[in-house]
């Protein structure tokens, strides 16, 4: 098995030079290998391995996609196949995969870390907010995270506020105050009878 570097590496199979330029700009420190098709990629590059392959599909490209799936190890590489439009939108997903430093964002066991994902999203948010010169960024972000978190926990506990408070690590009265202050709608599902 080939040893990979910690730099996020992509194989881009397309004839669209604009897509390559967009990905190069969005993923500044990623290594991007570009080829028109799989046959034009050097064997050494394929054996070295990639973190991901972006494949522009066209009519009749099913055979080439099948060949790509036989050549690339899906246990170590993701394959994203789609039209030019789909691949242009993929840069947002790829930025989430690369943690902003051009390195593959995963923990020791290979899973994506929530902390890395949040750091990536907060970085984008803070850059946007800096231009508008906001104040009280910390309470604004806490409120933005707290509302969906409480909503999801209430949904998971079927609206049971005692269980939700326990899961969140807070007092039930504190949870009730937050539900009111954040205007979180309360809906409780009835247990289905068998």
C-alpha positions in Angstrom: 0.0 0.0 0.0 1.3 3.4 -1.0 2.0 5.9 1.8 0.2 9.2 1.2 1.3 12.6 2.2 -0.9 14.7 4.5 -1.6 17.1 1.7 -5.1 16.8 0.3 -4.8 15.3 -3.3 -7.3 15.2 -6.0 -7.5 13.7 -9.5 -9.7 15.9 -11.7 -10.9 14.1 -14.9 -12.3 16.9 -17.1 -11.5 19.0 -20.2 -13.0 22.1 -18.4 -10.0 24.4 -17.6 -12.4 26.8 -15.7 -13.3 24.0 -13.2 -9.6 23.3 -12.6 -9.0 27.1 -12.0 -11.9 27.2 -9.6 -10.7 24.2 -7.6 -7.2 25.5 -7.5 -8.4 28.8 -6.1 -10.8 27.1 -3.6 -8.3 24.5 -2.4 -5.1 26.6 -2.4 -2.8 24.0 -0.8 -4.3 20.9 -2.3 -2.5 18.9 -5.0 -4.7 18.7 -8.1 -3.7 16.4 -11.0 -5.7 17.1 -14.1 -6.4 14.8 -17.1 -9.0 14.7 -19.8 -9.7 11.0 -19.1 -8.4 8.1 -17.1 -6.3 6.7 -20.0 -4.2 9.9 -20.0 -3.3 9.6 -16.3 0.2 8.2 -15.7 0.0 4.7 -14.0 2.5 5.9 -11.3 0.1 8.7 -10.4 -2.9 6.3 -10.1 -0.8 3.8 -8.0 0.3 6.7 -5.7 -3.3 7.2 -4.9 -5.6 10.2 -4.3 -7.9 11.4 -1.5 -10.5 12.0 -4.1 -11.4 11.8 -7.8 -13.7 14.2 -9.6 -15.0 12.8 -12.9 -17.0 14.8 -15.4 -19.6 12.5 -16.8 -21.0 12.8 -20.3 -23.3 10.7 -22.4 -21.7 7.3 -22.9 -19.1 7.7 -20.1 -20.5 4.7 -18.1 -17.8 2.4 -19.3 -15.1 4.9 -18.3 -16.7 5.3 -14.9 -16.7 1.5 -14.4 -13.0 1.4 -15.3 -12.3 4.2 -12.8 -14.1 2.3 -10.1 -11.9 -0.8 -10.9 -8.7 1.3 -10.9 -9.3 3.4 -7.8 -9.4 1.9 -4.4 -12.8 3.0 -2.9 -11.6 2.2 0.6 -9.1 5.0 0.5 -10.5 7.4 -2.2 -13.9 9.0 -2.8 -15.2 9.3 -6.3 -17.5 12.1 -7.3 -18.9 11.8 -10.8 -21.3 14.3 -12.3 -21.9 17.0 -14.9 -19.7 20.2 -15.0 -22.3 22.0 -13.0 -22.3 19.3 -10.3 -18.5 19.3 -10.1 -18.4 23.2 -9.8 -20.7 22.9 -6.8 -18.5 20.2 -5.3 -15.8 22.7 -4.3 -17.9 23.6 -1.2 -17.9 20.0 -0.1 -14.2 19.7 -0.8 -13.4 22.7 1.3 -15.2 21.0 4.2 -13.1 17.9 3.6 -9.9 19.9 3.6 -9.6 21.7 6.9 -8.5 25.0 5.4 -4.8 24.1 5.6 -4.9 21.8 2.6 -4.7 18.8 4.8 -7.2 16.0 4.9 -9.4 16.6 8.0 -9.8 13.4 9.9 -9.1 12.0 13.2 -6.7 9.1 14.0 -9.4 6.5 13.2 -10.1 8.1 9.8 -13.4 9.7 10.7 -14.1 13.3 10.1 -14.0 15.4 13.3 -16.8 17.6 14.3 -14.3 20.1 15.7 -12.5 20.3 12.3 -15.8 20.8 10.5 -16.9 23.5 12.9 -13.6 25.3 12.7 -13.8 25.3 8.9 -17.3 26.8 9.0 -16.6 29.3 11.7 -13.5 30.5 9.8 -15.7 31.3 6.8 -18.3 33.0 9.0 -15.8 35.1 10.9 -14.2 36.3 7.7 -17.6 37.4 6.4 -18.5 39.1 9.6 -15.2 40.9 9.9 -16.0 42.9 6.8 -19.3 44.1 8.3 -17.5 45.0 11.6 -20.0 43.3 14.0 -19.9 43.4 17.7 -20.6 40.7 20.3 -19.6 37.9 17.9 -19.3 35.4 20.8 -22.9 35.6 22.1 -24.2 35.7 18.5 -22.4 32.4 17.6 -23.4 30.7 20.9 -27.0 31.6 20.2 -26.7 30.4 16.6 -25.3 27.0 17.8 -27.5 26.7 20.9 -30.9 26.9 19.1 -30.4 24.0 16.6 -28.6 21.9 19.3 -31.5 22.2 21.8 -34.0 21.6 18.9 -32.2 18.4 17.9 -31.9 17.1 21.4 -35.6 17.8 22.1 -36.5 16.0 18.8 -34.3 13.0 19.8 -35.9 12.8 23.3 -39.4 13.1 21.8 -39.9 16.5 23.5 -39.1 15.1 27.0 -37.6 18.2 28.6 -36.2 16.2 31.6 -34.3 13.8 29.3 -33.2 16.7 27.1 -31.9 18.7 30.0 -30.0 15.7 31.3 -28.5 15.0 27.9 -27.5 18.7 27.5 -26.0 18.7 31.0 -28.3 21.5 32.3 -31.1 22.1 34.8 -34.6 21.6 33.5 -35.6 25.1 34.4 -32.6 26.5 32.5 -33.6 24.4 29.5 -37.2 25.8 29.8 -35.9 29.4 29.9 -33.7 28.8 26.8 -36.6 27.2 25.0 -38.6 30.4 25.7 -35.8 32.8 25.0 -34.8 31.1 21.7 -38.4 30.6 20.7 -38.0 26.9 20.1 -41.4 25.3 19.2 -42.3 22.3 21.3 -43.9 19.3 19.7 -44.2 16.0 21.3 -44.9 12.9 19.3 -47.4 10.5 20.7 -46.1 6.9 21.1 -47.5 4.7 18.3 -49.7 1.9 19.5 -48.9 -1.5 18.1 
